[in-house]
Amino acid sequence: MAADPRPTRLGPQQAAPAQPMPTTRLSAWEIVQLARHPQRPKAPEFIEHLIVDFTELHGDRLFRDDPALLAGFGWFEGQPVAVIGPYKGRDTKENLAHNFGMPNPEGYRKALRVMKLAEKFGRPVLSFIDTPAAYPGDDAEERGQAQAIAQNIAEMSALRVPIVVVITGEGGSGGALAMGVGDVVLMLENAIYTVIPPEGCAAILWRDAGRAQEAAEALRLTARDLRGLGIIDEIITEPEGGAQTDPDAAMLAAREAVGRHLGALAALPVETLLERRYQKYRIIGRQVERLSRAR
């Protein structure tokens, strides 16, 4: 194994802003801005720094290769793993090349192909999430976007290997859910996870996208909110001002959390793993019902 086999095509990390936003007592809308920060480490950079000898696989064997989604195999802390994650760029040119990190159906089918290979060879799956949503274009709908998302959710629910999900930036709508079913769901402190972006929510509810800040509060999309609701399992602490101020520290915190949970999951028999995963998602609705009755 080479001394430093990490991919180099992503280029160097951009410099952090001179005056970072403090992360203490931020509003939901301020956290949305941090989750979307252009210099925030993206899923490909987490893969680059955490995974050794990453080998990307291409294509869904049905239509084409989707550049908006990375999928392949590599090594995490000496353990072989499968890895999936959207490719969100750091500038306009890179975003255009990768569809702003919004996968098409073939992207989700590529991810599923890799996950089924992982199941066949007994390798755990690491899913890094940072996407505003699945691509909503007419051509994506014609090729079965909704079906591809639903199939991934169903297959991940029953995948017979451990799955660790890490929400690193934006976890948006079904685009995130199609990669978000896991035995453990980790979330960076200033990431978001939501059924719809605040702007879209405001436009639908009030016909006024300018009320996005109000929608962000109502959506309960922050890591603190979601941990309280039992939707995520652990919050990964970020450096003061956000992950973009010290990417190495953010990567180190993510590495520790992923390694700890992978080790615990590896000790579980497969049937126990599947039953715990099933119960994890069954109980989420019950918690929300109890909150509703309490009000």
N, C-alpha and C positions, 0 to 999 in steps of 0.2 A: 504494500500500500504506500502511495506517495506521501511525502511529508505534508504537503498542503494541496490536496486534490480538489479543493472547492472550485466551482465554476467561476470564471472571470468575466463572462459576457455582460454581467449586470453593471459593471463599471464601479467607480469609487463612490462611497457615500457622500452626499452633498453636505455642505457645512450647515450647522444649526444656526437659527436666527440669533441675532445679538441679544435680544431681550425676550427670553422665553416666558410664556404664560404660566403663572404658578398654578399647580394642580390642586391646591387645597380649596375646598368649598366652591368648586366650580359649578355653574349651572349646567343643566342638561344640554343647552344650546352651545355653551362653551366647550363641552366635551365632544359634541358633534364636530365642532371646528377642529379640535385636536385629532380626532379620529380620521379626518380628511386632510390633515396637514400634508402638503406636497412633499415634505422632507421626512415624513414618518417612515420608518422601515416597513417595506412591503413584504408580502408573503414570499416572493422569490428570494429576498434577502435573508429571511429567516431560514429558508431551505439552504441557501448558500452557506450560512454560518453554522447551522446545527447539523447538517447532513454531510457526511463524508462520502466521496465517490458517487455522487448523485448521477444516475443515468436516466435521462428523460425518455419516455416512450411517447410515440406519436400516433394519432389517428384513432378512430372509433370502430374501424373495420366495416363501416356502413356508408359514410359520406366523405369525411375529410378530417384533417387535423385542425383543431380549434386552438389558435394562438392565445386565446384568453385564459387557458387553463393549463397549468403544469401538472404532470403526473409521471411518476417513475419510481425507481428503487434506489436505495442507498443504505448507509450505515449510520445509526445514531448510538453514540457511546459504545461502539463495538457490536451492536445488535443490528441485524438486517431488518429494514423496515420498508414499507410502501409509503409514498408521500404524494399528497395532492394539494393543490392550492391555486387560486386565481392569479393571473399575471396582470397586476395593475402597474402602469408605468409611472415614471417620475416627471415626465414632461409631456407636452402635447404630441410630439412625434411618436414617442414610445407608447403613449396611450392609444393613439390611432392605430398603431401596428397591432395592439393587443386588445382592441375593442373596449378600452377603459376597464378592463378586468371583469367584463360582463360575459359569461360563457353562453354559447349557443348550445342546442341540444347535443351536438356531437362532442362538446367539451365534457358535459356530464356523463355521456356514454363512454368517453375515453377514461374518465375517472373511475367509472364502474368497472371497466375492463381491467384496470390496474388493481382495484380492490378485490376483484374475484381471483386474480392471479395471486394476490397476497394470501387470500384464504386457502387457495390450493397448496401453497408452499409454507403455510403456517407463519406468515410474517405479520406483525401488527401494523396498523394503519395510522399515520399521522396526517391530520387534515388542518391546514392553515387557511383561515378564512379572512379575506379582505376584499369584498365585492359590494358595490352598491345594489346590485340585483342581477338576476338573470336577464339576458338581452331580450327586450320586449318587441323586437321587430317582426314584421309580417312573415318574413322568410323563416325566422326561428319558430314562430307558431305553426307554420305550414309543415315544418319538419318534426313537430311533436314536442315542443318545449315543456308543456305541462306534464306530458307523459314521461319524459325523461327525468324530470324532477321527482315525480311521484315514484318512479321505479327505483331511483337512487335511495330515497327515504325508506322504501320497503326493504330493499336489499341490505342497506346498512343496518337496519333493525335486526336482521337475522344473520349478519356476517359472523362467522365462527372464529374470529380472531379479535384481539383487543383493538379498540379505536380510541385515540386521544385527539380531541378537537381543540385547536387554539384559535380564538378570535383575536386577530392582531390589529384590526382597524375597523372597517365597516363590515358589519354582518347584516346584509340587507335582504329581506323578503325571502321568497322561495329560492333565490340564487344562493343564499347562505344555507338554507335548510337542506338543500340537495347534497351538501357536504358536511352537515352539522350534527348528524346523529352519532353519538359516541357514548362510550362507557364513562368517560370523563370529559367535561366541557370546561376548558380554561379560557379566561378572558383577560386581556390586558386592561389595566386600570382605566385608561382613557379611550378604550374601544367602545363601539356601540353595537347593539344587536336588536333588530326591530322588524316588525312585519311590513313596514312601509317607511320610506324616508319622510322626515318631518314636513318637507315642502309638499310632497304628494298628499300626505294626510291632511294638511291645512287646505289644500286646493279642493279636496273631496268634501271635507266636513263643512268648511266655511266659504268655499269658492274664493279663497284668498290665500295664495301661497306666502304672502307677507306675514302671515301668522305662524310661520314655521317655528319660532321660538316657543310659542304657546303649545304647539303640537308636540314638540320635543319633550316638554315636561309631562304631558299627558300620556305619552307613549311608554314611559318607564323603560327607556332604552339603555340606561347606563349600567355599568358592571355592578354598582352597589344595589340598584333596583333589582336586577335580575338575580343576583345572589340571594337577596331577601325572598324572592319568589321561588327559589329552588330551581331555576331554569339553567343556571350555570353552577359549577361546583367549586370554583376557586378563582379569586382575583389575583392576577400577577402584577405586583407593584412596579410602577414605572419610575424613572428618574424624575426629579422635580422639573416641571415645565413640559413633560411629555417625553415619549420614547425618542423623538427626533433630536433631543438635546444630548443624549448619550446612548446611541444605538447599541454599543457593546454591553452596557449595563442591562439594557432591556433584553438582549439576546441571552445574557448569562442567567437572568431571572427566569426566562422562558425555558432554557435548557434544564435548570434545576427542577422546575415544576413538572416538565414532561418526563424527565428521567425518573423522578420519584413515583409518579403515577403509573408509568409503563412497568416499572419493577413490581408494583403491587398487583397490577392486572395480570402479569405473566404467571403469577402464582395460583391463579384461580382456574379450576376445571372449566371446560368449555360450557357445559350446561349451566353451571353457576353464573358464569359470565353473561350468558344470554338471558337468564332469568333476572339478574340484577339490572341489565339494560332495559328489559321490558318494564320492570317495576319502576325504574327511574322516570320513564316517560308517562306511565300511567298515573303517577302521583302528582304530576305537575298541575293538572286540571283540578284535582281535589284541593290543592293548596289555594288556588285562585277562588274556588267556591267558598272556602272557609273565610277568606278575606272579604268576599262580597257579603256574606251573611253577617260578619262582624260589623260592617258598616250600617 
